[in-house]
């Protein structure tokens, strides 16, 4: 079916909703922790992507794309690997709300990266949003420092690697799209990132002692929470503008905190609610003004 604008919006809403279940599902694991969670999630993600991409394209074109990929494909794959790894490790160190709010500054970091690398001009509203979001993140981090909670502070610092890697990846894709003869197929980079993440975390997760119950939940994370919504978001991105994608992607933050609160009893603290509210106001205001101007 043709991807209309309305259908693309609903596809992106569904993708963000599926992304948001990671925190609450992780909190219901019995024994798997940190790198073991990361390994199994990436392994199931890679297996699902191989099946889905082979079904969509056939196995031969997929493996040709992986073998013939240049430095850009490997750099993008490394960014995906950092995102997959840092996200799950951060969830093992701090609260779901801390991780998601820290990740939500990704669109603003992407704007800064585009300004520095591609020379894109930033509107005054974007500079204001960056300042307000920075204040919100500082509020959250400062609260952890004040309490002397090194574990939560480390978890938030690890989570910061996710939006940094995402900003790098998005800037790379924008550069390739604008280059003469660009438009390279970078979807196999998602699979490459999953394979790299699984390979790096396997030695750290060994010996594997995951129960059947945990394997079922980790398969859910790898397939439903990661592989399928990633493909859905790529399809929606062909129709939606960057501000629309960023705005709809914020549903992951709101829903993720709500699921962890309702499904795992993990109520966000006052500092997270206050700092996170500043970040969300900054992002929503910036993207809404961008849509209105366009």
Rosetta blueprint (number, residue, H / E / L):
1 X L
2 X L
3 X L
4 X L
5 X H
6 X H
7 X H
8 X H
9 X H
10 X H
11 X H
12 X H
13 X H
14 X H
15 X H
16 X H
17 X H
18 X H
19 X H
20 X L
21 X L
22 X H
23 X H
24 X H
25 X H
26 X H
27 X L
28 X L
29 X L
30 X L
31 X L
32 X L
33 X L
34 X H
35 X H
36 X H
37 X H
38 X H
39 X H
40 X H
41 X H
42 X H
43 X H
44 X H
45 X H
46 X H
47 X H
48 X H
49 X H
50 X H
51 X H
52 X H
53 X H
54 X H
55 X H
56 X H
57 X H
58 X L
59 X H
60 X H
61 X H
62 X H
63 X H
64 X H
65 X H
66 X H
67 X H
68 X H
69 X L
70 X L
71 X H
72 X H
73 X H
74 X H
75 X H
76 X H
77 X H
78 X H
79 X H
80 X H
81 X H
82 X H
83 X H
84 X H
85 X H
86 X H
87 X H
88 X H
89 X H
90 X H
91 X H
92 X H
93 X H
94 X L
95 X L
96 X H
97 X H
98 X H
99 X H
100 X H
101 X H
102 X H
103 X H
104 X L
105 X L
106 X H
107 X H
108 X H
109 X H
110 X H
111 X H
112 X H
113 X H
114 X H
115 X H
116 X H
117 X H
118 X H
119 X L
120 X L
121 X L
122 X L
123 X L
124 X H
125 X H
126 X H
127 X H
128 X H
129 X H
130 X H
131 X H
132 X H
133 X H
134 X H
135 X H
136 X H
137 X H
138 X H
139 X H
140 X H
141 X H
142 X H
143 X H
144 X H
145 X H
146 X H
147 X H
148 X L
149 X L
150 X H
151 X H
152 X H
153 X H
154 X H
155 X H
156 X H
157 X H
158 X H
159 X H
160 X H
161 X H
162 X H
163 X H
164 X H
165 X H
166 X H
167 X H
168 X H
169 X H
170 X H
171 X H
172 X H
173 X H
174 X H
175 X H
176 X H
177 X H
178 X H
179 X L
180 X L
181 X L
182 X L
183 X L
184 X L
185 X L
186 X L
187 X L
188 X H
189 X H
190 X H
191 X H
192 X H
193 X H
194 X H
195 X H
196 X H
197 X H
198 X H
199 X H
200 X H
201 X H
202 X H
203 X H
204 X H
205 X H
206 X L
207 X L
208 X L
209 X L
210 X L
211 X L
212 X H
213 X H
214 X H
215 X H
216 X H
217 X H
218 X H
219 X H
220 X H
221 X H
222 X H
223 X H
224 X H
225 X H
226 X H
227 X H
228 X H
229 X H
230 X H
231 X H
232 X H
233 X H
234 X H
235 X H
236 X H
237 X H
238 X L
239 X L
240 X L
241 X L
242 X H
243 X H
244 X H
245 X H
246 X H
247 X H
248 X H
249 X H
250 X L
251 X H
252 X H
253 X H
254 X H
255 X H
256 X H
257 X H
258 X H
259 X H
260 X H
261 X H
262 X H
263 X H
264 X H
265 X L
266 X L
267 X L
268 X L
269 X L
270 X H
271 X H
272 X H
273 X H
274 X H
275 X H
276 X H
277 X H
278 X H
279 X H
280 X H
281 X H
282 X H
283 X H
284 X H
285 X H
286 X H
287 X H
288 X H
289 X H
290 X H
291 X H
292 X H
293 X H
294 X L
